[in-house]
Amino acid sequence: MHRRLAVLICSIAMFGLVSVPIAAQQKTAKQCNEEWTANKASIQASGKTKKAFVAECRGQATGATAPAPKPAATAAPKPARSAAGAAGNVKTAKQCNEEWTTSKAAIQASKKTKKEFMAECRTQPLGTSTTTAAPSPATRPPAAAPARPSTAGAPTPPPAGTPARQPSTATAPSPPSPPAATRSPTAGTPTAAGQFSTEAQAKARCPGDTVVWVNLDSKIYHFAGTRNYGTTKSGAYMCERDATVAGSRAAKNEKRP
């Protein structure tokens, strides 16, 4: 009995002696915070939060360093560019925009949109021009010749020093046609009584009556100032009273003056 008690007391003493140094060697919260501050970038790059890091750090012995963060997963390599692009000599978007602005008219004349131009420009090395050259003269459609004024019938100018000729009487302009009031009918010369070839003769016959122009074919007479007065192909000036007696009637669409 005494032997067992002695063994138990010895075990407790040994356990206390071992556990005290181990507890004393664990890192404090202050030490873990300082370690977090010193290695914050690399710890965060491993995807570990501060809380997780401090919890892991507190379980380590003093003097031990936190496990190195695992390297981040390497991104898949991008497809290699052309030789000019790998060397960093490809045109930038800014340079292509400036080239578009400078040569916009010539590029649009080649039926190329800005999107197509930018895609082509971004693959070309520096120092090269993306502007489409204008079509060569061989392929350019011939320009239409300017229309020349026709010289048919135009008089040939006389040579220098030659006095100008007077216009020939054969080419002189014909005198203007007489007014409708004095124009004689081209057909149907007045033959009946009361028919006159001029307005003045008809007025002399009936100064108190209205003078009308009678269309001898249709037997319709027209008043002065209307479109058909003195202009029909066959007609005569008459007093309205004589025209009515002869069986003529006034035009329906004309008003008496």
URFEN-V27977 format. One record per run of one state. SS is the DSSP state (H for helix, E for strand, C for the rest). FROM is the first residue (numbers start at 0). LEN is the number of residues. If there is no record, write none. Layout:
# URFEN-V27977
<<SS | FROM | LEN> <SS | FROM | LEN>>
This chain:
# URFEN-V27977
<<C | 0 | 1> <H | 1 | 24> <E | 25 | 1> <C | 26 | 2> <H | 28 | 10> <C | 38 | 1> <H | 39 | 6> <C | 45 | 4> <H | 49 | 9> <C | 58 | 2> <E | 60 | 1> <C | 61 | 21> <H | 82 | 4> <C | 86 | 3> <E | 89 | 1> <C | 90 | 2> <H | 92 | 10> <C | 102 | 1> <H | 103 | 6> <C | 109 | 4> <H | 113 | 8> <C | 121 | 3> <E | 124 | 1> <C | 125 | 43> <H | 168 | 3> <C | 171 | 15> <E | 186 | 1> <C | 187 | 8> <E | 195 | 1> <C | 196 | 2> <H | 198 | 7> <C | 205 | 5> <E | 210 | 5> <C | 215 | 4> <E | 219 | 3> <C | 222 | 11> <E | 233 | 6> <H | 239 | 6> <C | 245 | 3> <E | 248 | 2> <C | 250 | 7>>
